[in-house]
Amino acid sequence: MNTSSCNFRFLSSEWNRRHQKKIPKDVDWKCPHPRHETRDYCIFHITPTNRQKLGITTDDVREGIRELLLSERKNQIYGAAFEKLDLEYFASPESDTEPIDLLGTTITDELRLNHSRLQNPLLLHASILNDIYAEFARIPILGLQNTVVRNRINLFSSDIDFILATNSSLSNLQLREAESSKLIFSGADIDGASFNHAKIGGCRFEGANFLSGTEFNDCIFENVANFRDANFFGSTEFNGATFSRDAYFSGSSYTRPVDFGNAVFEGELGIQKAEFEEKAIFNDVSCDGTVYAGESIFNEGVDWSGTSINGSLNILKSTINGRANFRSMSVSNKLQVSEANPYWIDIRNSEIDEFSLYFSDTNKIQAHSAIVNEFQCSKANIEKMTFFQSNIETAGFLEVEFKKFEARSCEFGKLFFSQMSISPDTPAFGHRSYFDLSGTTIQSGHLTQPEIGHVLYDISKGTVGDIRISQAWPNPFYYIGLRRTQFDNFDFKQYSDSLSNINNLHHTLSIGRWRSVVRINELEITYRQTRIGAKQVNAVDFRERLYKAEKRYRRERLKAMAATKTGFEKLEMNIKAAENWILDKITGYGEDPIRPVIISIGTIAAFCPVYVLFSDGVDGLGAKVEFSVATSIQSFTTLFFGDGNQLQSPIVRILAAVEGFTGALLIALLVFTLTKTME
């Protein structure tokens, strides 16, 4: 055997001059391996054509590598060229752990490593290959830095501790069901990749370009996953992936749809300053930490429906050119969409601790059956907001621009509307906004009116607690609908003058859910609920005034209805209206007991002169006056007149009977009034 060394020399400068992928360090390497007996080069550096002419097979090359690993020479084969390199089922000696360094190698067909068991790192830096097959292989380190794999790299179900492939160009990368403690693909160009069901310790893909479809479905990332500034040009899927530590996608871009559905993030998720050209899907995601998505661009909206975040979701200053879907979402801390300007926000059936929409412009917000502890929309511009059967602890709308707000059958712990403005282009209601809060419970808060225009609050069938209402013309309640509204600790004393005006609880408005005429039974329920609320806070004076307003309104309605009837129905309604008038004037509808007392005294005094004129049997003016007063009192308190021997005139008898009947009526009304007052 020829023992002199091979004449091949490898210069990195020469390689870099001929290839796009560069070797970053200066290399001047002289091959130390023995030359072939008929050539000046070793079997590794003989060209593939001459190798074939000399009858050197792939098995010979394989055996040569084995001998190299057993020798004392370094395991370096720089600049070699092979048509095919077959190391399938290859097992390196356990005593040799020095890297097998194939720097600058060219393999025109394929490198086969299926089922191989290497103790040595395999370095293919700055190499050019067509295919790599390493299914079920065990390799401690696979180096592909600045390497080009033109067709396929199949690492299916392989076990590779560390893959280093920075600045490489890889096609059809298959790591399905593979295991690796660490992946570094920073700056790599990857044309098609599948990491489905792979188990990865940690990874770095920052600045990588995924040129076509990429799949990480059901992949497990056991350490930090770094995709900062990565570019995804094909559809991207992380369905069911598990990130055991923090995951960073900040600065990344996505040309086609990206799907993180059912992914699990056990740490934080960072997607700040990312750009999504098409739909971004994060539905049914579970995240134990905070999600940072500020200053990102979502050109076709974003879907977080069904997601559970045990922290905050921060989308501050992002651009959302479509629907922001947070439906059925759970956020234990803050959901911040401030300055994001989504076209449509959907938080239906969601449970959120704090929802922030500062400085945002949005066309529509839907929050049916949502549970939100604090809802803040300061200085936002909202076309329409809808809450149905939602539970919101605190809602603050400060310096907000609304056109329509619906919050039916909701529960608000605190609700603040302050410094609002209304766009001039609200033709549906004139220069007004309609806030539908029907059936809603508002425990506390502040309802205001904008400087220009009006907000119409409809709290019909709702419950109002300790809220504050700003002044408005002609009074604070002119633009508030309170049909069938219940009051729980509402401060009636502060607003008693405004509310007791009869036109406030049944004012006629021709928009939305307010009808032009309020039905009597609806008004009766309204006044009753209001009286109960006033009694709860001991607003006695207001409660009495409100009851009188209810009865007077009923009388006016009876008179109006009687005008449209004929015959017995007209008579019946007029009688009821008369009864109503008598109760009002004599007893104040049972709320003013001093009235029947004064009227009774006046009645007794009015009949006294009659008895003086006809008291012929009594001598002296003083005696006559005394007799007439006693007789009038006796007649008033009974249905009988006084001493029959001294009142002989039939006229006097008739007048005494009238006084007796009047007295009985007034005494009955007095008893009614006193009883009602005690109640």
C-alpha positions in Angstrom: 0.0 0.0 0.0 1.2 3.5 -0.8 1.8 5.2 2.5 2.5 8.7 1.2 -0.2 11.3 1.9 -2.8 12.6 -0.5 -1.9 15.7 -2.6 -5.3 17.3 -2.1 -5.3 20.8 -0.6 -8.4 22.7 0.5 -8.5 26.4 0.7 -11.5 28.2 2.0 -10.8 31.3 -0.1 -11.0 29.2 -3.2 -14.2 27.6 -2.0 -15.8 30.9 -1.2 -14.9 32.2 -4.7 -16.8 29.4 -6.4 -19.8 29.1 -4.0 -22.6 31.3 -2.7 -22.5 29.8 0.8 -19.3 30.9 2.4 -16.9 29.4 4.9 -16.6 32.1 7.6 -13.1 31.2 8.7 -9.8 30.9 6.8 -9.0 27.2 6.1 -5.8 25.9 4.5 -5.9 22.1 4.9 -3.6 19.5 3.4 -5.2 16.0 3.3 -3.3 13.7 5.6 -4.8 10.4 4.4 -2.8 7.9 2.4 -3.1 8.2 -1.4 -4.5 5.5 -3.6 -1.9 3.1 -5.0 -2.6 4.3 -8.6 -3.4 7.9 -7.9 -2.0 11.0 -6.1 -5.1 11.3 -4.1 -6.9 9.3 -1.4 -10.1 7.4 -2.1 -12.0 10.4 -0.6 -10.6 12.9 -3.0 -10.5 10.9 -6.2 -13.2 12.3 -8.4 -16.5 10.2 -8.6 -15.7 9.4 -12.3 -12.2 8.1 -11.6 -13.5 6.3 -8.5 -15.9 4.4 -10.8 -13.1 3.7 -13.3 -10.9 2.3 -10.5 -13.7 0.1 -9.2 -13.9 2.0 -5.9 -17.4 1.3 -4.6 -19.5 3.1 -1.9 -18.7 0.2 0.4 -15.0 0.9 0.0 -15.5 4.5 0.9 -17.6 3.4 3.9 -14.8 1.1 5.0 -12.3 3.9 4.5 -14.2 6.1 6.9 -14.3 3.2 9.4 -10.5 2.8 9.2 -10.2 6.6 9.6 -12.1 6.5 12.8 -9.9 3.7 14.1 -6.7 5.4 13.1 -4.9 8.2 15.0 -5.5 10.7 12.2 -8.1 13.4 12.7 -11.5 12.6 11.3 -11.3 15.3 8.7 -12.3 15.0 5.0 -12.4 18.5 3.6 -13.6 19.2 0.0 -14.5 15.7 -0.9 -16.9 14.9 -3.8 -19.2 11.9 -3.8 -22.0 10.7 -6.0 -23.4 8.8 -3.1 -22.2 8.4 0.5 -23.8 5.4 2.2 -23.4 5.2 6.0 -26.7 3.3 6.5 -26.6 1.2 9.7 -23.1 2.6 10.3 -21.8 2.4 13.8 -18.8 4.3 14.9 -16.4 2.9 17.5 -17.4 3.8 21.0 -13.8 4.9 21.8 -13.8 7.6 19.1 -15.9 10.7 19.8 -13.9 13.1 17.6 -16.2 14.9 15.0 -16.4 13.5 11.5 -15.7 16.7 9.7 -16.8 16.8 6.1 -16.4 20.5 5.5 -17.0 21.6 1.9 -18.2 18.2 0.8 -20.3 17.8 -2.4 -22.7 14.8 -2.7 -24.6 14.9 -6.0 -27.0 12.1 -5.2 -27.6 11.2 -1.5 -26.2 10.8 1.9 -27.7 7.8 3.6 -27.6 7.6 7.4 -30.7 5.6 8.1 -30.4 3.6 11.4 -26.8 4.7 11.9 -25.4 4.9 15.4 -22.7 7.5 15.6 -20.7 8.4 18.7 -19.1 11.3 16.7 -20.6 14.6 15.7 -21.2 14.7 12.0 -20.2 18.1 10.5 -21.3 18.9 7.0 -20.7 22.7 7.2 -20.5 24.6 3.9 -21.4 21.4 1.9 -23.6 20.9 -1.1 -25.9 17.9 -1.0 -28.9 16.7 -3.0 -30.6 14.4 -0.3 -29.9 13.4 3.2 -31.7 10.4 4.7 -31.2 9.8 8.4 -34.4 8.0 9.5 -34.1 6.4 12.9 -30.5 7.6 13.2 -28.7 8.4 16.4 -26.3 11.3 16.0 -25.0 13.5 18.8 -24.5 16.6 16.6 -25.4 17.3 13.0 -23.7 20.3 11.6 -25.2 21.9 8.5 -23.9 25.5 8.9 -23.9 27.3 5.5 -24.9 24.0 3.8 -27.2 23.6 0.8 -29.5 20.6 0.6 -31.3 20.9 -2.7 -33.9 18.2 -2.6 -34.7 16.6 0.7 -33.4 16.2 4.3 -35.3 13.4 6.0 -34.7 13.0 9.7 -37.8 11.1 10.5 -37.9 9.6 14.0 -34.2 10.3 14.4 -32.4 11.1 17.7 -30.1 14.0 17.3 -28.9 16.0 20.3 -28.0 19.1 18.4 -28.6 20.3 14.9 -26.7 23.4 13.8 -27.9 24.8 10.5 -27.4 28.5 10.6 -27.4 30.3 7.2 -28.1 27.0 5.4 -30.5 26.4 2.5 -32.6 23.4 3.1 -35.4 21.9 1.0 -38.2 19.6 2.3 -36.9 19.4 5.8 -38.5 16.4 7.6 -38.1 16.1 11.4 -41.4 14.3 12.0 -41.4 12.4 15.3 -37.7 13.2 15.7 -36.0 14.1 19.0 -33.4 16.8 19.4 -32.2 18.7 22.5 -31.3 21.8 20.5 -31.9 23.2 17.0 -30.3 26.3 15.6 -31.5 27.3 12.2 -30.8 31.1 12.5 -30.8 32.8 9.2 -31.6 29.6 7.3 -33.7 29.3 4.1 -36.1 26.4 4.5 -38.2 25.5 1.6 -40.9 23.2 3.1 -40.6 21.7 6.6 -42.4 19.3 8.8 -41.7 19.0 12.5 -45.0 17.2 13.3 -44.9 15.3 16.6 -41.2 16.1 17.1 -39.7 16.6 20.5 -37.3 19.5 20.6 -35.4 20.7 23.7 -34.8 24.3 22.5 -34.7 26.0 19.2 -33.5 29.1 17.5 -35.0 30.1 14.1 -34.4 33.8 14.4 -34.1 35.4 11.0 -35.0 32.1 9.2 -37.0 32.2 6.0 -39.6 29.5 5.6 -40.1 29.6 1.9 -43.2 27.3 1.6 -45.5 25.4 3.9 -44.2 24.7 7.4 -45.8 22.4 10.0 -45.1 22.1 13.7 -48.3 20.3 14.6 -48.2 18.5 17.9 -44.6 19.4 18.3 -43.1 19.6 21.8 -40.7 22.5 22.6 -39.1 21.6 26.0 -37.0 24.8 26.2 -37.2 28.3 24.9 -38.5 28.6 21.3 -37.0 31.5 19.4 -38.6 32.5 16.1 -37.7 36.2 16.2 -37.7 38.0 12.8 -38.5 34.7 11.1 -40.3 35.0 7.7 -43.0 32.5 6.8 -43.9 32.7 3.1 -46.2 29.6 3.1 -49.0 28.4 5.3 -47.8 27.8 8.8 -49.2 25.4 11.4 -48.5 25.0 15.1 -51.7 23.0 15.8 -51.5 21.3 19.1 -47.9 22.3 19.7 -46.7 22.5 23.3 -44.2 25.2 24.4 -42.9 24.2 27.8 -41.0 27.5 28.2 -41.3 31.0 26.7 -41.9 31.3 22.9 -40.8 34.3 20.9 -42.2 35.2 17.5 -41.6 39.0 17.7 -40.7 40.7 14.4 -41.8 37.6 12.4 -43.9 37.9 9.3 -46.5 35.6 7.7 -47.5 35.9 4.1 -50.1 33.0 4.2 -52.4 31.9 7.1 -50.9 30.9 10.4 -52.7 28.5 12.7 -51.7 28.0 16.4 -55.0 26.3 17.2 -55.0 24.2 20.4 -51.4 25.1 21.1 -50.2 25.1 24.7 -47.8 27.8 26.0 -46.6 27.1 29.5 -44.6 30.3 29.5 -44.9 33.7 27.9 -45.7 34.2 24.2 -44.1 37.1 22.4 -45.4 38.2 19.0 -44.7 41.9 19.1 -44.1 43.7 15.9 -45.2 40.7 13.9 -47.0 41.0 10.6 -49.8 38.7 9.4 -50.8 39.2 5.8 -53.7 36.7 6.0 -55.7 35.2 8.9 -54.0 34.6 12.2 -55.6 31.8 14.2 -55.0 31.3 17.9 -58.2 29.6 18.8 -58.4 27.2 21.8 -54.9 28.1 22.8 -53.8 27.7 26.4 -51.2 30.1 27.8 -49.9 30.1 31.4 -48.1 33.4 31.0 -48.7 36.8 29.3 -49.1 37.2 25.6 -47.3 40.2 24.1 -48.6 41.1 20.6 -48.1 44.9 20.6 -47.4 46.9 17.5 -48.3 43.9 15.3 -50.2 44.0 12.0 -53.1 41.7 11.4 -54.3 42.4 7.9 -57.2 39.9 8.0 -58.1 40.0 11.6 -57.1 37.6 14.4 -58.9 34.7 16.0 -58.4 34.0 19.8 -61.7 32.3 20.3 -61.8 29.6 23.0 -58.3 30.6 24.3 -57.4 30.5 27.9 -54.7 32.9 29.1 -53.5 32.8 32.7 -52.0 36.3 32.4 -52.6 39.2 30.0 -53.1 39.5 26.3 -51.4 42.7 25.1 -52.2 43.9 21.6 -51.3 47.6 22.2 -50.8 49.8 19.2 -51.4 46.9 16.8 -53.2 47.3 13.5 -56.2 44.9 13.1 -57.8 45.3 9.7 -60.6 42.9 10.3 -62.3 41.0 13.1 -60.7 40.6 16.5 -62.4 37.4 17.7 -62.0 36.9 21.5 -65.2 34.8 21.8 -65.4 32.3 24.6 -62.0 33.4 25.8 -60.7 33.4 29.3 -58.1 36.0 30.4 -57.2 36.1 34.1 -55.6 39.5 33.9 -55.8 42.2 31.2 -57.0 42.1 27.6 -55.4 45.2 26.1 -56.5 46.2 22.6 -55.8 49.9 23.0 -54.8 51.9 19.9 -55.4 48.8 17.8 -58.4 50.0 15.7 -60.0 46.6 15.0 -63.0 46.7 12.7 -65.0 44.3 14.9 -64.4 43.0 18.4 -66.2 39.9 19.6 -65.9 38.9 23.3 -69.1 37.0 23.5 -69.2 34.3 26.3 -65.7 35.4 27.4 -64.4 35.8 30.9 -61.9 38.7 31.2 -60.6 40.4 34.3 -59.9 43.7 32.6 -60.6 44.7 29.0 -58.9 47.9 27.8 -59.8 49.7 24.5 -58.1 53.1 25.0 -57.8 55.3 21.9 -59.1 52.6 19.6 -61.5 53.0 16.7 -63.9 50.1 16.1 -67.1 49.6 14.1 -68.7 47.1 16.4 -68.2 45.4 19.8 -70.2 42.3 20.7 -70.1 41.1 24.3 -73.1 38.8 24.8 -72.9 36.8 28.0 -69.4 38.1 28.7 -68.0 38.3 32.3 -65.6 41.3 32.6 -64.5 42.7 35.9 -63.3 46.0 34.4 -64.0 47.4 31.0 -62.1 50.5 30.0 -62.7 52.4 26.7 -61.2 55.8 27.3 -61.0 58.1 24.3 -62.2 55.3 22.0 -64.4 55.7 18.9 -67.0 53.0 18.8 -69.7 52.7 16.1 -71.8 50.1 18.0 -71.3 48.2 21.2 -73.6 45.3 22.2 -73.7 43.5 25.6 -76.4 40.8 26.2 -76.6 38.9 29.5 -73.0 40.0 30.4 -71.5 40.4 33.9 -69.1 43.4 34.1 -67.7 44.5 37.4 -66.3 47.9 36.2 -66.9 49.6 32.8 -65.3 52.9 32.1 -66.0 54.8 28.9 -64.1 58.1 29.3 -63.8 60.4 26.3 -65.5 57.8 24.1 -67.2 58.4 20.8 -70.3 56.2 20.4 -73.1 55.9 17.9 -74.9 52.9 19.4 -74.4 51.0 22.6 -76.4 47.9 23.6 -76.0 46.1 26.9 -79.2 44.2 27.5 -79.6 41.9 30.5 -76.1 42.6 31.7 -74.6 43.1 35.2 -72.2 46.1 35.7 -70.5 46.5 39.0 -69.4 50.0 37.9 -70.3 51.8 34.7 -68.7 55.1 33.7 -69.7 57.2 30.7 -67.7 60.4 30.8 -66.6 63.1 28.4 -68.2 61.3 25.5 -68.6 62.7 22.0 -71.0 61.8 19.1 -70.1 61.9 15.5 -72.2 64.3 13.4 -73.0 61.5 10.9 -75.6 59.7 13.0 -78.6 60.0 10.8 -80.6 57.3 12.5 -81.2 59.3 15.7 -80.4 62.8 14.7 -77.5 64.2 16.7 -78.0 61.4 19.3 -76.6 58.1 20.3 -78.8 55.3 21.6 -77.4 53.2 24.5 -79.6 50.1 25.0 -79.1 49.0 28.6 -82.5 47.3 29.0 -82.5 44.5 31.5 -79.1 45.5 32.8 -77.9 45.8 36.4 -75.7 48.8 37.1 -74.5 48.7 40.7 -72.6 52.0 40.5 -71.0 54.4 38.0 -71.5 57.6 36.1 -73.7 58.4 33.1 -72.9 61.7 31.3 -74.0 63.7 28.3 -71.6 64.9 25.6 -71.0 68.5 25.1 -72.6 68.3 21.6 -75.7 66.2 21.0 -77.3 63.7 23.4 -77.0 60.1 24.6 -80.3 58.3 25.1 -79.9 55.7 27.9 -82.5 53.0 27.9 -82.4 51.2 31.3 -85.9 49.7 31.0 -86.4 46.5 33.0 -82.9 47.0 34.5 -81.6 47.6 38.0 -79.9 50.9 38.9 -77.7 51.2 42.0 -75.6 54.1 43.3 -75.0 55.8 39.9 -74.3 59.5 39.2 -76.1 61.3 36.4 -74.7 64.4 34.9 -76.8 67.5 34.3 -78.5 67.8 31.0 -81.3 70.0 29.5 -84.0 70.2 30.6 -83.0 67.8 33.4 -80.7 64.8 33.9 -83.5 62.3 33.4 -84.9 63.7 30.2 -82.8 61.2 28.1 -83.1 58.2 30.4 -85.7 55.5 29.9 -86.7 53.9 33.2 -89.7 51.8 32.3 -90.0 48.9 34.8 -86.6 49.8 36.2 -85.7 48.7 39.7 -83.6 50.8 42.1 -81.1 49.5 44.5 -79.5 52.2 46.8 -80.0 54.9 44.2 -79.6 58.4 45.6 -83.2 59.7 45.1 -82.7 62.7 47.3 -80.1 64.1 44.9 -82.4 63.8 41.9 -85.9 64.0 43.5 -86.8 67.3 41.8 -86.0 65.9 38.4 -87.6 62.5 38.8 -90.8 63.7 40.5 -91.7 65.7 37.4 -94.5 63.7 35.7 -93.0 63.9 32.3 -89.8 62.2 33.2 -90.8 58.6 33.8 -93.1 58.3 30.8 -91.7 60.8 28.3 -92.4 60.1 24.7 -89.5 59.2 22.5 -89.9 57.8 19.0 -86.6 55.9 18.6 -85.3 52.5 19.4 -87.2 50.5 22.0 -89.0 53.5 23.5 -92.6 53.7 22.2 -94.4 56.9 21.6 -97.0 56.1 24.3 -96.3 54.2 27.5 -99.0 51.8 28.6 -100.7 52.4 32.0 -99.8 49.1 33.4 -96.1 49.6 32.4 -96.1 53.1 34.1 -97.7 51.7 37.2 -94.9 49.1 37.5 -92.4 51.8 36.9 -93.7 54.0 39.6 -94.0 51.1 42.0 -90.4 50.0 41.5 -89.3 53.6 41.9 -91.2 54.0 45.1 -89.7 50.8 46.5 -86.2 52.1 45.7 -87.0 55.5 47.3 -88.2 53.8 50.4 -85.0 51.7 50.6 -82.9 54.9 50.9 -85.5 56.6 53.1 -86.4 59.2 50.5 -89.9 59.7 52.0 -90.8 63.1 50.4 -89.8 61.9 47.0 -91.7 58.7 47.3 -94.9 60.6 48.2 -94.5 63.0 45.3 -93.8 60.1 42.9 -97.0 58.3 44.0 -99.0 61.4 43.3 -97.4 61.8 39.9 -98.4 58.2 39.1 -102.1 58.8 40.1 -102.3 62.1 38.2 -100.9 60.5 35.1 -103.5 57.8 35.4 -106.3 60.4 35.7 -105.1 62.2 32.6 -105.0 58.9 30.7 -108.5 58.0 31.8 -109.8 61.4 30.6 -108.1 61.0 27.3 -109.5 57.4 26.8 -113.0 58.6 27.9 -112.9 61.1 25.0 -112.7 58.2 22.6 -115.5 56.2 24.1 -119.3 56.4 24.2 -122.2 55.4 26.4 -121.5 53.4 29.6 -117.8 53.0 28.9 -117.4 56.8 28.7 -119.4 57.3 31.9 -117.4 54.6 33.7 -114.1 56.2 32.8 -115.3 59.7 33.8 -116.4 58.4 37.2 -113.0 56.8 37.7 -111.3 60.1 36.7 -113.6 62.0 39.2 -112.7 59.6 42.0 -109.1 60.1 41.1 -109.5 63.9 41.3 -111.3 63.7 44.7 -108.6 61.5 46.2 -106.0 64.0 44.8 -107.6 67.1 46.1 -108.8 65.8 49.5 -106.0 63.4 50.6 -103.2 63.8 48.1 -103.7 60.2 47.2 -103.4 59.2 50.8 -100.0 60.8 51.2 -101.1 64.0 52.9 -103.2 63.4 56.1 -103.4 67.1 57.0 -105.6 67.8 54.0 -108.8 65.9 55.1 -108.3 67.4 58.6 -108.3 70.9 57.2 -111.2 70.2 54.9 -113.2 68.7 57.8 -112.6 71.7 59.9 -113.7 73.9 57.0 -116.8 71.9 56.5 -117.8 72.2 60.1 -117.2 75.9 60.1 -119.1 76.3 56.9 -122.3 74.8 58.3 -122.2 76.8 61.6 -123.9 80.0 60.2 -126.8 77.9 58.9 -127.5 76.5 62.4 -127.2 80.0 63.9 -129.8 81.4 61.6 -132.3 78.7 62.4 -131.7 78.3 66.2 -134.9 80.1 67.4 -135.1 78.3 70.7 -131.6 79.6 71.8 -131.3 83.1 73.4 -128.2 85.2 73.1 -125.6 85.4 70.3 -122.9 83.6 72.3 -125.3 80.7 73.1 -126.4 80.6 69.5 -122.8 80.3 68.3 -122.0 77.7 70.9 -125.1 75.7 69.9 -124.3 75.9 66.1 -120.7 74.7 66.5 -121.8 71.8 68.7 -124.6 70.9 66.3 -122.3 71.1 63.3 -119.7 68.8 64.9 -122.5 66.4 65.9 -124.0 66.4 62.4 -120.5 66.0 60.9 -119.5 63.0 63.0 -122.8 61.2 62.6 -125.5 60.6 60.0 -128.1 62.4 62.3 -128.6 66.1 62.9 -128.7 67.9 66.3 -131.5 68.6 68.8 -134.8 68.0 66.9 -136.8 70.4 69.2 -134.6 73.4 68.2 -134.1 72.5 64.4 -137.6 72.4 63.1 -136.8 73.6 59.5 -136.8 70.9 56.9 -134.0 72.7 55.0 -131.8 72.6 58.1 -132.5 68.9 58.5 -131.5 68.3 54.9 -128.3 70.4 55.3 -127.5 68.5 58.5 -127.9 65.2 56.7 -125.6 66.4 53.9 -123.0 67.4 56.5 -123.3 64.1 58.1 -122.7 62.3 54.9 -119.8 64.6 54.0 -118.4 64.0 57.5 -118.6 60.3 57.2 -116.8 60.5 53.8 -114.1 62.8 55.1 -113.6 60.7 58.2 -113.2 57.6 56.0 -110.7 59.4 53.8 -108.8 60.5 56.9 -108.6 57.0 58.2 -107.4 55.8 54.7 -104.8 58.5 54.7 -103.5 57.8 58.2 -103.4 54.1 57.5 -101.5 54.5 54.2 -99.1 57.0 55.9 -98.3 54.5 58.6 -97.6 51.8 56.0 
